[in-house]
Amino acid sequence: MTAAVAARGRTMSILTALYVTQYLGFGFITVGLASILRSGGTSLDTLALLNLIGLIWPVKFLWAPILDRYGPRRGGHYRSWLLVLQSGMVLALLALLAADPATGRIGPIVLICALFVFLSATQDIAADAIAVRMLADSVRGTGNGIQVSASYVGNILGGGVCVVVYDRFGWQAAVGLLAALTATGLLVVWRFREPERIARPAGARQAYGALLSVLGQPGCRRWALGVVPLLYMGAGAAYGLVSPALVDAGWSLQRIGFVTGIVTSVPAVVAGLVAGGLVDRIGRAGVLVVGGGSLAVATALLLPMLTGRAAGGFTKVALCCFMAAYTVANVALYTVNMDYSRPGTGGTDFTVLSSFGLVCSYLAAALGLTAAARVGYPAVAVAAIVLILAGVAVGVRHQHRYRPATGPEPFPEPTGSPGQRSDEHGVLAPAGEGHQVADVLPAQHPHAAQHPGVGIGDRQ
């Protein structure tokens, strides 16, 4: 038991390092760098390009199958990808050292930032695939809680701490710190020993086929096309109103960026970790009810701000409640997404499901603002509440009817550890201890035989 707990701790540490470091630069680019450039007189049109760079994330599913299909068998399939990608992230940040915004040349900065976001988005695919492989059903909530919380930690460090360092010590110090923190993830990957991979697509065609075949699993189509859009569109529509409403209320751009990017991230970090533990205790449906219900209430708390009464203290509390509730709901959504991610195509499956949620959120934010111009902010917020509650209702019904039962990929003989294989918790245990014959067979959905592309033979 002690060895299992220690191995589980190592897995969580690896995931924490990967997810935090991928968001460090992203938080700096979307929050911190925007403030730095704006303070130097950069136009809003140029700053908009930085936000457009973020659109790389929702379309990363286009190249996710490449990571699932191709990779060396020795040295770890996804570990090899992570070594390249993590190194590229560090090098991209080091390249920013020579692109000081004080020179007035913004073009190179935008290009380097776009490269970094592409590398971090691709690193996220590999990190998700590692999580799918190594997280057992009983600890998936904790793993996804870490994933969601890590994004906010990245915002705090990249979008907050590095900006403070820039203000006191300059560009070189801020970007150097960012590169050094990102490099810690490279050290973690270097020490990581990924178990041998036995399930991967036979070719590129099969790998890209996973983009659609993931929806063929029992209940997945109803989840992906029903629950996910309702919740993400409700949350996206509501949150899309925040910045315009605060501007209308007279808040400065710097104040808005600090509150929405830094202040609200602190309770979100705590909420994500708590929600992860709750998923492992009360289940996906229970956390979905808590998170979705709280999100609907928090959206209602935004109504005074949306009607022009954006008092500083209450507005900050309302925004913190909103982000905390959204984080709890997001952990539940991510956990079910991982339930539907198959070991052989984990990077693609999880990316497809999560990317669809991002697309829905972006679309809802745009549509919400368009609607707000005609019917006002409060009406859109009420519609968002209805969407959120509908998503919770459909989600709970889904979880009662369908319960994906895929587990971590079975590891036959992990590299560097002869005579060991994975136990039911996805950690290494001596061969022959606590295993039945079925434990070494690839995990299947309970109804996998009824759906082509999900069976054992299709994962070799």
C-alpha positions as CSV (number, residue, x, y, z in Angstrom):
1,M,0.0,0.0,0.0
2,T,2.8,2.4,0.9
3,A,4.5,1.7,-2.5
4,A,1.2,2.3,-4.3
5,V,0.6,5.6,-2.5
6,A,4.2,6.7,-3.3
7,A,3.8,5.9,-6.9
8,R,0.5,7.7,-7.0
9,G,2.2,10.7,-5.5
10,R,4.9,10.6,-8.2
11,T,2.3,10.5,-10.9
12,M,0.4,13.5,-9.5
13,S,3.7,15.4,-9.2
14,I,4.6,14.7,-12.8
15,L,1.1,15.9,-14.0
16,T,1.4,19.0,-11.7
17,A,4.7,20.0,-13.2
18,L,3.5,19.5,-16.8
19,Y,0.3,21.4,-16.4
20,V,1.7,24.3,-14.4
21,T,4.7,24.9,-16.8
22,Q,2.5,24.7,-19.9
23,Y,0.3,27.5,-18.5
24,L,3.2,29.7,-17.2
25,G,4.0,31.1,-20.6
26,F,0.3,31.1,-21.7
27,G,-0.7,33.2,-18.6
28,F,2.2,35.6,-19.3
29,I,1.2,36.0,-22.9
30,T,-2.6,36.5,-22.4
31,V,-2.5,38.4,-19.1
32,G,0.9,39.8,-18.2
33,L,2.3,40.6,-21.7
34,A,-0.9,42.4,-22.6
35,S,-0.5,44.7,-19.6
36,I,3.2,45.3,-20.3
37,L,2.6,46.1,-24.0
38,R,-0.4,48.4,-23.2
39,S,1.7,50.3,-20.6
40,G,4.2,51.0,-23.4
41,G,1.5,52.4,-25.7
42,T,0.8,49.4,-27.9
43,S,-2.6,49.8,-29.7
44,L,-5.6,47.7,-28.8
45,D,-5.6,46.2,-32.3
46,T,-2.1,44.8,-31.8
47,L,-3.1,43.4,-28.4
48,A,-6.1,41.7,-30.1
49,L,-3.5,39.6,-32.0
50,L,-2.3,38.1,-28.7
51,N,-5.9,37.0,-28.0
52,L,-6.2,35.5,-31.4
53,I,-3.1,33.4,-30.7
54,G,-5.1,31.7,-28.0
55,L,-7.3,30.2,-30.7
56,I,-4.6,27.7,-31.4
57,W,-5.7,25.7,-28.4
58,P,-9.3,24.9,-29.6
59,V,-7.9,23.5,-32.9
60,K,-5.1,21.3,-31.5
61,F,-7.3,18.3,-32.1
62,L,-6.2,18.6,-35.8
63,W,-2.7,17.3,-34.9
64,A,-3.4,15.2,-31.8
65,P,-3.6,11.9,-33.7
66,I,0.0,12.4,-34.8
67,L,1.1,12.3,-31.2
68,D,-0.9,9.1,-30.6
69,R,0.4,7.3,-33.6
70,Y,4.0,8.3,-33.9
71,G,6.7,8.0,-31.3
72,P,9.6,5.7,-30.3
73,R,8.8,2.6,-28.3
74,R,12.0,3.0,-26.3
75,G,12.4,5.9,-23.9
76,G,8.7,6.3,-23.6
77,H,6.2,7.2,-26.4
78,Y,4.8,10.4,-24.9
79,R,7.9,11.1,-22.8
80,S,9.9,11.5,-26.1
81,W,7.3,14.0,-27.3
82,L,7.4,15.9,-24.0
83,L,11.2,16.2,-24.1
84,V,11.1,17.9,-27.5
85,L,8.0,20.1,-26.7
86,Q,9.2,21.2,-23.2
87,S,12.6,22.0,-24.6
88,G,11.0,24.0,-27.4
89,M,8.9,25.9,-24.9
90,V,12.0,26.9,-23.0
91,L,13.9,27.9,-26.2
92,A,10.9,30.0,-27.3
93,L,10.9,31.9,-24.0
94,L,14.7,32.4,-24.3
95,A,14.1,33.9,-27.7
96,L,11.9,36.5,-26.1
97,L,14.9,37.8,-24.2
98,A,16.1,39.4,-27.4
99,A,12.7,40.8,-28.3
100,D,12.4,43.5,-25.7
101,P,9.1,45.5,-26.3
102,A,11.0,48.7,-25.4
103,T,12.5,48.5,-28.9
104,G,9.1,49.1,-30.4
105,R,9.3,45.9,-32.6
106,I,6.2,44.0,-31.6
107,G,6.1,41.7,-34.7
108,P,8.8,39.3,-33.4
109,I,7.2,39.1,-30.0
110,V,3.8,38.1,-31.5
111,L,5.5,35.4,-33.7
112,I,7.5,34.0,-30.8
113,C,4.4,34.0,-28.7
114,A,2.4,32.1,-31.4
115,L,5.2,29.5,-31.5
116,F,5.1,29.1,-27.8
117,V,1.4,28.7,-27.7
118,F,1.6,26.0,-30.4
119,L,4.2,24.1,-28.5
120,S,2.3,24.4,-25.2
121,A,-0.9,23.3,-26.8
122,T,0.9,20.3,-28.3
123,Q,2.5,19.6,-24.9
124,D,-1.0,19.5,-23.4
125,I,-2.0,16.7,-25.8
126,A,0.9,14.6,-24.6
127,A,0.3,15.5,-21.0
128,D,-3.3,14.5,-21.3
129,A,-2.4,11.2,-22.9
130,I,0.0,10.5,-20.0
131,A,-2.9,11.2,-17.6
132,V,-5.3,8.9,-19.5
133,R,-2.7,6.1,-19.4
134,M,-1.7,6.4,-15.7
135,L,-4.7,7.6,-13.8
136,A,-7.0,4.9,-12.5
137,D,-10.8,5.5,-12.3
138,S,-10.6,6.1,-8.5
139,V,-8.1,9.0,-8.8
140,R,-9.2,10.6,-12.1
141,G,-11.0,13.3,-10.2
142,T,-7.8,14.3,-8.3
143,G,-5.8,14.2,-11.5
144,N,-8.2,16.5,-13.3
145,G,-8.5,18.7,-10.3
146,I,-4.7,19.2,-10.5
147,Q,-5.0,19.9,-14.3
148,V,-7.6,22.6,-13.9
149,S,-6.0,24.2,-10.9
150,A,-2.6,24.2,-12.6
151,S,-3.9,26.5,-15.3
152,Y,-4.7,29.1,-12.7
153,V,-1.4,28.7,-10.9
154,G,0.2,29.4,-14.3
155,N,-1.9,32.6,-14.6
156,I,-0.8,33.7,-11.1
157,L,2.9,33.1,-11.8
158,G,3.0,34.0,-15.5
159,G,0.4,36.8,-15.5
160,G,1.1,38.2,-12.0
161,V,4.5,37.4,-10.5
162,C,6.4,37.9,-13.7
163,V,4.7,41.2,-14.3
164,V,5.8,42.4,-10.8
165,V,9.4,41.2,-11.7
166,Y,9.2,43.1,-14.9
167,D,8.1,46.3,-13.2
168,R,11.0,46.1,-10.7
169,F,13.8,44.5,-12.7
170,G,12.9,44.8,-16.4
171,W,12.2,42.5,-19.3
172,Q,15.3,40.3,-19.1
173,A,14.6,39.3,-15.5
174,A,10.9,38.6,-16.1
175,V,11.4,36.5,-19.2
176,G,14.4,34.8,-17.7
177,L,12.4,33.8,-14.6
178,L,9.6,32.5,-16.9
179,A,12.1,30.4,-18.8
180,A,13.7,29.0,-15.6
181,L,10.3,28.0,-14.2
182,T,9.3,26.3,-17.4
183,A,12.7,24.4,-17.5
184,T,11.7,22.7,-14.2
185,G,9.1,20.8,-16.2
186,L,11.9,19.6,-18.5
187,L,13.8,18.2,-15.5
188,V,10.7,16.3,-14.3
189,V,10.1,14.9,-17.8
190,W,13.8,13.8,-18.0
191,R,13.4,11.8,-14.8
192,F,10.1,10.3,-15.7
193,R,10.1,6.7,-16.9
194,E,7.0,6.0,-18.9
195,P,5.9,2.4,-19.0
196,E,6.0,0.6,-22.4
197,R,3.1,1.4,-24.6
198,I,1.2,-1.6,-25.9
199,A,-1.9,0.2,-27.4
200,R,-1.6,2.6,-30.3
201,P,-3.2,3.1,-33.7
202,A,-1.8,0.9,-36.5
203,G,-1.5,3.8,-38.9
204,A,-2.3,7.5,-39.4
205,R,-5.7,6.7,-40.9
206,Q,-6.7,4.8,-37.8
207,A,-5.3,7.5,-35.6
208,Y,-7.4,10.2,-37.3
209,G,-10.4,7.9,-37.3
210,A,-10.4,8.4,-33.5
211,L,-11.6,11.9,-34.0
212,L,-15.0,10.5,-34.8
213,S,-15.0,7.0,-33.3
214,V,-14.6,8.4,-29.8
215,L,-18.3,9.5,-30.1
216,G,-19.3,5.9,-30.9
217,Q,-18.9,4.9,-27.3
218,P,-22.2,4.4,-25.4
219,G,-23.4,7.8,-24.2
220,C,-20.5,9.7,-25.5
221,R,-22.4,11.5,-28.3
222,R,-25.1,12.6,-25.8
223,W,-22.4,13.8,-23.4
224,A,-20.3,15.6,-26.0
225,L,-23.1,17.1,-28.0
226,G,-25.5,17.7,-25.2
227,V,-24.0,18.2,-21.7
228,V,-20.8,19.8,-22.8
229,P,-22.3,22.5,-25.1
230,L,-25.0,23.4,-22.6
231,L,-22.6,24.0,-19.7
232,Y,-19.8,25.6,-21.7
233,M,-22.1,27.9,-23.6
234,G,-23.9,29.0,-20.5
235,A,-20.6,29.7,-18.7
236,G,-19.0,31.3,-21.8
237,A,-22.0,33.5,-22.5
238,A,-22.0,34.8,-18.9
239,Y,-18.2,35.3,-18.6
240,G,-18.1,37.0,-22.0
241,L,-20.1,39.9,-20.5
242,V,-17.7,40.6,-17.6
243,S,-15.0,42.7,-19.3
244,P,-17.4,44.8,-21.4
245,A,-19.6,45.4,-18.3
246,L,-16.6,46.4,-16.2
247,V,-15.4,48.8,-18.9
248,D,-18.9,50.3,-19.0
249,A,-18.8,50.7,-15.3
250,G,-15.6,52.7,-15.5
251,W,-12.9,50.2,-14.6
252,S,-9.5,50.6,-16.1
253,L,-8.1,47.9,-18.3
254,Q,-5.3,47.2,-15.9
255,R,-7.7,46.8,-13.0
256,I,-9.9,44.4,-15.0
257,G,-6.8,42.4,-16.1
258,F,-5.6,42.1,-12.5
259,V,-8.9,41.1,-11.0
260,T,-10.0,38.7,-13.7
261,G,-6.6,37.2,-14.3
262,I,-5.0,37.1,-10.9
263,V,-7.4,37.8,-8.0
264,T,-10.0,35.3,-9.3
265,S,-7.4,32.6,-9.9
266,V,-6.6,32.1,-6.2
267,P,-10.0,30.7,-5.2
268,A,-10.1,28.8,-8.5
269,V,-6.9,26.9,-7.6
270,V,-8.4,25.9,-4.2
271,A,-11.8,25.0,-5.8
272,G,-10.1,22.7,-8.4
273,L,-8.2,20.7,-5.8
274,V,-11.2,20.4,-3.6
275,A,-13.4,19.4,-6.5
276,G,-10.9,16.7,-7.6
277,G,-11.1,15.1,-4.2
278,L,-14.9,15.3,-4.2
279,V,-15.1,13.5,-7.6
280,D,-13.2,10.6,-6.1
281,R,-15.6,10.5,-3.1
282,I,-19.1,11.5,-4.3
283,G,-18.8,10.8,-8.0
284,R,-19.0,12.8,-11.2
285,A,-22.8,13.5,-11.0
286,G,-22.5,14.9,-7.5
287,V,-19.7,17.3,-8.3
288,L,-21.5,18.3,-11.5
289,V,-24.6,19.3,-9.4
290,V,-22.4,21.2,-6.9
291,G,-20.4,23.0,-9.5
292,G,-23.2,23.6,-12.0
293,G,-25.7,24.8,-9.3
294,S,-23.1,27.1,-7.8
295,L,-22.2,28.4,-11.2
296,A,-25.9,29.3,-11.8
297,V,-26.0,31.1,-8.4
298,A,-22.7,32.9,-9.1
299,T,-24.0,34.1,-12.5
300,A,-27.0,35.6,-10.7
301,L,-24.5,37.4,-8.3
302,L,-23.1,39.1,-11.4
303,L,-26.4,40.8,-12.2
304,P,-25.7,44.0,-10.1
305,M,-22.4,44.4,-12.1
306,L,-24.3,43.8,-15.4
307,T,-26.8,46.5,-14.5
308,G,-24.1,49.1,-14.0
309,R,-23.7,48.8,-10.2
310,A,-20.1,47.4,-10.2
311,A,-19.1,48.1,-6.6
312,G,-15.5,47.1,-6.1
313,G,-15.8,44.7,-3.1
314,F,-19.0,42.9,-4.1
315,T,-18.0,42.6,-7.7
316,K,-14.7,41.0,-6.8
317,V,-16.5,38.5,-4.5
318,A,-19.0,37.7,-7.2
319,L,-16.3,37.1,-9.8
320,C,-14.3,34.9,-7.4
321,C,-17.5,32.8,-6.7
322,F,-18.1,32.5,-10.5
323,M,-14.6,31.3,-11.2
324,A,-14.6,28.9,-8.3
325,A,-17.9,27.4,-9.3
326,Y,-16.9,27.2,-12.9
327,T,-13.7,25.4,-11.9
328,V,-15.7,22.8,-9.9
329,A,-18.0,22.1,-12.8
330,N,-15.0,22.0,-15.2
331,V,-13.3,19.3,-13.1
332,A,-16.4,17.1,-13.4
333,L,-16.6,17.7,-17.1
334,Y,-12.9,16.9,-17.6
335,T,-13.1,13.8,-15.5
336,V,-16.0,12.4,-17.7
337,N,-14.0,13.4,-20.8
338,M,-11.2,11.3,-19.5
339,D,-13.6,8.4,-18.8
340,Y,-14.3,8.4,-22.5
341,S,-10.7,8.6,-23.5
342,R,-9.4,5.2,-24.7
343,P,-5.8,4.2,-23.8
344,G,-4.7,3.7,-27.4
345,T,-5.9,7.2,-28.5
346,G,-6.0,9.0,-25.2
347,G,-4.4,12.2,-26.5
348,T,-6.8,12.5,-29.4
349,D,-10.0,11.5,-27.5
350,F,-9.4,13.8,-24.6
351,T,-8.4,16.7,-26.9
352,V,-11.4,16.3,-29.1
353,L,-13.8,16.4,-26.2
354,S,-12.2,19.3,-24.4
355,S,-11.6,21.3,-27.5
356,F,-15.2,21.1,-28.4
357,G,-16.0,22.6,-25.1
358,L,-13.6,25.5,-25.8
359,V,-15.2,26.1,-29.2
360,C,-18.6,26.2,-27.6
361,S,-17.4,28.7,-25.0
362,Y,-15.9,31.0,-27.6
363,L,-19.0,30.9,-29.7
364,A,-21.2,31.6,-26.8
365,A,-19.2,34.6,-25.7
366,A,-19.4,36.1,-29.2
367,L,-23.2,35.3,-29.5
368,G,-23.8,36.6,-26.0
369,L,-22.2,40.0,-26.7
370,T,-24.2,40.2,-29.9
371,A,-27.4,39.5,-28.1
372,A,-26.5,41.8,-25.3
373,A,-26.4,44.7,-27.8
374,R,-30.1,44.1,-28.4
375,V,-31.6,42.8,-25.2
376,G,-29.0,43.9,-22.6
377,Y,-26.5,42.2,-20.3
378,P,-29.1,40.9,-17.7
379,A,-31.2,39.1,-20.2
380,V,-28.2,37.2,-21.6
381,A,-27.1,36.3,-18.0
382,V,-30.5,34.9,-17.3
383,A,-30.3,32.8,-20.5
384,A,-26.9,31.6,-19.4
385,I,-28.3,30.4,-16.1
386,V,-31.0,28.5,-17.9
387,L,-28.3,26.8,-20.1
388,I,-26.2,25.9,-17.1
389,L,-29.1,24.4,-15.2
390,A,-30.2,22.4,-18.3
391,G,-26.6,21.1,-18.7
392,V,-26.6,19.9,-15.1
393,A,-29.9,18.2,-15.5
394,V,-28.9,16.4,-18.7
395,G,-25.5,15.6,-17.2
396,V,-26.9,14.0,-14.1
397,R,-29.3,11.9,-16.2
398,H,-26.4,10.9,-18.4
399,Q,-24.3,9.7,-15.5
400,H,-27.1,7.7,-14.1
401,R,-27.7,6.0,-17.4
402,Y,-24.1,5.7,-18.7
403,R,-21.0,5.2,-16.7
404,P,-17.8,4.8,-18.7
405,A,-15.6,2.2,-17.1
406,T,-12.3,2.5,-19.0
407,G,-9.2,2.4,-16.8
408,P,-5.5,3.2,-17.2
409,E,-3.7,1.3,-20.0
410,P,-2.3,-2.0,-18.6
411,F,1.5,-1.9,-18.6
412,P,3.2,-5.2,-19.3
413,E,6.8,-4.7,-18.5
414,P,7.7,-1.1,-17.6
415,T,11.0,0.1,-18.8
416,G,13.8,0.1,-16.2
417,S,11.7,-2.1,-13.8
418,P,12.0,-5.8,-14.8
419,G,9.4,-8.0,-13.1
420,Q,7.0,-5.2,-12.4
421,R,3.6,-4.3,-13.9
422,S,0.8,-1.9,-13.1
423,D,-1.7,-2.5,-10.4
424,E,-5.3,-1.4,-10.4
425,H,-4.3,2.1,-9.4
426,G,-2.2,2.6,-12.5
427,V,1.0,2.4,-10.5
428,L,3.9,-0.1,-10.6
429,A,3.7,-3.2,-8.4
430,P,5.7,-6.5,-8.4
431,A,4.4,-9.0,-10.8
432,G,2.1,-11.6,-9.3
433,E,0.9,-9.4,-6.5
434,G,-2.9,-8.7,-6.5
435,H,-3.4,-9.4,-10.2
436,Q,-5.8,-11.7,-12.0
437,V,-5.5,-12.7,-15.6
438,A,-8.0,-10.0,-16.6
439,D,-5.7,-7.3,-15.2
440,V,-3.3,-7.6,-18.1
441,L,-5.9,-7.2,-20.8
442,P,-6.5,-3.8,-22.3
443,A,-9.4,-2.1,-20.5
444,Q,-12.6,-1.8,-22.4
445,H,-15.8,0.0,-22.2
446,P,-18.5,-2.4,-20.8
447,H,-20.3,-2.3,-24.2
448,A,-17.2,-2.1,-26.3
449,A,-18.0,-5.1,-28.4
450,Q,-21.0,-3.4,-29.8
451,H,-19.0,-0.5,-31.1
452,P,-16.3,-0.9,-33.8
453,G,-13.0,0.8,-33.0
454,V,-13.3,0.3,-29.2
455,G,-12.4,-3.3,-29.0
456,I,-9.1,-5.0,-28.0
457,G,-8.1,-5.7,-31.5
458,D,-8.4,-2.1,-32.6
459,R,-5.9,-0.9,-30.0
460,Q,-2.8,-2.7,-31.1
